[in-house]
Amino acid sequence: MELAPHLYPLLFVVGLAAGLVDAVAGGGGVISLPVLLNLGLPVPLALGTNKLQASFGAVMAVFRYARHGLLDKRACRVGVAATLAGAVAGAATVRVVDARFLEAAIPWLLGAIVAYTLARPKLGDGDRAPRLGATIFFTVFGLGLGFYDGFFGPGTGSFWTIALIGLMGYNFLKATAYTKVMNATSNLASLTVFLAGGQVHFAAGLVMGAGQLVGARLGAGLAIKRGARFVRPVFIVMVLAVMARLIYVRLAR
């Protein structure tokens, strides 16, 4: 499918905006995916292209957070391995299982995350003692949320962030850093499935990916500079945005 040349500068800007927001608090797909669908790309092609461009931003954000010393390599290795396995299984399962039950359930779960975060004003402001060991946590949640991201996807970053804060005791900034590692892993795993099916628009994805690199670098830098108290309100806004989009899509059918 060919796109008019004048659309590519727009796609770059969209990728930049999505990358900036996603690096801070997740939810960049709320910006990028509707644009791809509105340009007329079929749903599978839009999803595959979205995974391609998002992968650029996620990897850039990981690089920035790692350089700032927010990531433990051992925990990341366990999480990446488990998330990779879960995402591949989820991407394979989506071909044979109807995901409509998730469309109904996920907005309620996201709403619960917002309510929980608002009810605890100090949540994620600073590090707290973990409730689980890192190996157990990253194995269980890597498999579970990796599977979910490969199978359905929306809100994965929000689930990772709130789990890291609630169970590992991380502050919002540190939780966002680890979330980007796991997002990058499941994005790349899912992308291989879309590539195998020929469901990626390379020109659009690469142009948006270039924008993602710029946006993710800016967004991660902004989060690092301003800290957890800056990330928290952005996180709440983006969870609400993802929830609203899921409800809108469901009602529009």
DOTI-508994 format. One record per residue: x, y negated, z negated of N, C-alpha, C in turn. Coordinates in steps of 0.2 Angstrom, whole numbers, plus 5000, padded with zeros to 4 digits. Each point is the difference from the previous one (the first is absolute). Layout:
% DOTI-508994
XYZXYZXYZ/...
This chain:
% DOTI-508994
500450065000499649945000500449945000/499949955005500449945000499749944997/500449964997499749944996500349945004/499649955000500249945004500649974996/500549975004500649984997499949944995/499549965001499949954995499850024993/499850075000499850024993500650024996/500650015003500650024996500249954995/500049945001500249954995499550014994/499450015001499550004995500150074996/500250055003500250064997500649994995/500549975002500649984996499849974994/499549945000499849974995499650044995/499650045003499650054996500450054996/500550025003500550054997500449964994/500249945002500349964994499649994994/499449985001499549994995499950064996/499850065004499950064996500650024996/500650005003500650024997500249964994/499849935000500149964994499650024994/499350015002499550024995500250074997/500150045004500150074999500750014995/500549965001500650014996499949974993/499549964999499949974994499550044996/499550035003499450034996499750055004/500250025006499650055004499449975003/499750045005499449985003500149975007/500650005002500149975007499650025005/499850075000499650035005499349965001/499849974995499349965000500149945005/500649985001500149955005500250035007/500450055000500350025007499550055003/499750044997499550055003499449975003/499649964997499549975004500249965006/500649975000500249965006500150055006/500350064998500150055006499450035002/499550014996499350035002499749945004/500049944998499749955004500349985007/500650025001500350005006499750055005/499750054997499750055004500350075000/500550014996500450065000499550054997/500050065002499650064997500250014993/499650024996500250014993500650044999/500150065003500650044999500649965002/500049975006500649965002500149944995/499549974998500149944995500350024994/499850064997500250034994500850025001/500250035005500750025002500449945000/499849955004500349945001500149964993/499550004996500049974994500650034995/500050075001500550034996500749985002/500150005007500749985002500249934998/499649955001500249934998500050004992/499650034996500150004993500650034997/500250055004500750044998500649955000/500049955005500549955000500049964993/499449974999500049964994500150044993/499850065000500150044994500750014998/500450025006500750024999500449934998/499849955003500349934999499949994992/499450004998499849994993500450044995/500150075002500450044996500749985000/500349985005500749985000500149944996/499549955000500149944996499950024993/499550044998499950024993500650044997/500350045004500650044998500649964999/500149955004500649964999499949964994/499449994997499949964994500050044994/500250075001500150044995499350034996/499550005004499350024997499950075001/500450045003499850075002500550054997/499850054997500450054998500150065005/500650015002500050055006499750074999/500250034994499750064998499350015000/499649954997499350005000499749995007/500449965004499849995007500050065004/500650044999500150065004499450054998/499850014994499550044998499349985003/499949935000499449985002499950005008/500649995003500050005008499950075002/500350054997499950075002499350024999/499749994994499350024999499549965004/500149935001499649965005500050035007/500650015002500150035007499650065001/500050054995499750065001499249995000/499849964995499349984999499749975007/500449955002499749965006500050055006/500450045001500050055006499450054999/499950024994499450044999499449975001/499949934998499449965001499949995007/500549985004499949995007499850065004/500250064997499850065004499350024998/499849984994499350024997499549955003/500149945002499549955003499750035006/500450045003499750035007499450054999/500050034993499550054999499549984995/500149954996499549984995499749935001/499449994998499749945001500149954994/500349945002500249954995499549964997/499350015002499549954999499949994992/500150064997499949994992500549964997/500649995003500549954997499749935002/499749995005499849935002499549984995/499650044997499549984995500449994993/500550044999500250004993500649954999/500449995005500649964999499849924998/499549975003499949934997499850004993/499750054997499850004993500750014996/500450045002500750014997500449945000/500049965006500349945000499749954995/499450005000499649954995500250014993/500150074999500250024993500749974998/500450005005500749985000500049924998/499649965004499949934999499849994993/499450034998499749994993500550024995/500450055000500550024995500649955000/500249975006500549955000499849944996/499449985002499749944997499950004993/499850064998499850014992500650004996/500650015003500750004997500449955002/499949944998500449945003500850015000/500250044995500850004999500250065004/499650045003500250065004500549995005/500550035000500649995005500449945000/499949964994500449944999500850024999/500050064996500750024998500050085000/500650034999500150075000499750034993/499750065000499850034994500350075000/499950044995500250064999499650055005/500450045004499650055004499650054997/499450025003499650064997500250065003/500350005005500250065004500850005002/500350065000500750005003500049985007/500549975003500049985007499950065005/500450054998499950065005499350035001/499750004994499350035000499549955004/500149934998499649955003500150005007/500649995003500150005007499850065004/500150064997499850065003499250005001/499749994995499250015000499749945004/500249944999499749945004500350005007/500650025001500350015007499650045004/499850064997499650055004499349985001/499749974994499349985001499949945004/500449954999499949935004500350015007/500550045000500350015007499450045004/499750054997499550035004499449955002/499849964995499549955001500249965006/500649975000500249955005500050045007/500250065000500050035006499350025003/499650014995499350025002499549945001/500149954996499549955000500349935000/500449984995500449945000499949944996/499449975001499949934997500050004993/500449954997500050004993500650044997/500450035004500550054997500549954996/500249955003500549964996499749974993/499449995000499649984994500050054995/499950065002500050064995500750014998/500550005004500750014998500249954994/499849935002500249954995499750014994/499450014999499650004994500350074996/500150055004500350064996500749994997/500449965004500749994998499949954994/499649965000499949954994499750044994/499550045001499650034994500450064997/500350045005500350064997500850004999/500349955005500850004999500249944996/499549954999500149944996500449955004/500050005006500349955004499749935000/500349955001499749935001499850005008/499649955001499750005007500550005006/500649964998500549995005500350075002/500250034994500450075001499550055003/499450004998499550055003499949985007/500049945002499949995007500650025004/500650004997500650025004500050085001/499850044995499950075001499450015004/499549975000499450015005500349995007/500449955001500249995007500450065003/500450034995500450065002499550065002/499550014996499650055002499549995006/499849945001499749975005500450025007/500649985000500450015005500150075002/500050044995500150085001499450025004/499449994997499450025003499849975006/500249945001499949975007500450035005/500650024999500550035005499750075001/499850044995499750075001499450005004/499649954999499350005004500249975007/500549965000500249985007500250055005/500450054997500250065004499450035003/499550014996499450035003499649965005/500049945000499749965005500550005006/500650004999500550005006499950065004/499950064996499950065003499450015004/499549964998499450005004499949945005/500649975001500049945005499549944998/499949994994499549954997500449944997/500549985004500349934998500149965006/499849944999500249945005500649974998/500650025004500649984998500249935000/499749975006500249935001499649964994/499450014999499749964994500350024993/500150064999500350024994500749974998/500450005006500749974999500049934999/499649965003499949934999499849994993/499450034998499849994994500550024994/500450055002500550034996500649944999/500149975005500549944999499749954995/499449985001499749964995500050034993/499950065000500050034993500650004997/500650005003500650004998500149934996/499849955004500149934997499549994994/499450025001499549994995500250044993/500250065001500250044994500649974997/500549985004500649974996499849944996/499549965003499849944997499650024994/499550045000499650024995500350034994/500550055002500450034994500449954997/500349955003500449954997499649964996/499449985002499549964996499850044994/499950065000499850044994500650014995/500650015003500650004995500149944997/499949945004500249934997499449994994/499450015002499549984995499850054995/500150065001499950054995499350034999/499950044995499450044999499449965000/500049944997499449964999499849975006/500449995005499849985007499750065004/500350064999499750065003499350024998/499949994994499350024997499449975003/500049945001499449975003499950025008/500650005003500050025007499850075001/500250054995499850075000499250004999/499749964996499350004999499649985006/500249955003499749975006500050055006/500650045001500150055005499650064999/499950024993499650064999499349985002/499749944998499449985001499950005008/500549975004499950005007500050075003/500450054998499950065002499350034999/499849994994499350034998499549975004/500049935001499549975004500050025007/500650025003500050025007499750075000/500250044996499750075000499250004999/499849964996499249994999499749975007/500449955003499749975006500050065006/500550035000500150055006499450064999/499950024994499550054998499349975002/499949944998499349975001499949985007/500549995004500049985007499850065005/500150064997499850065004499350025001/
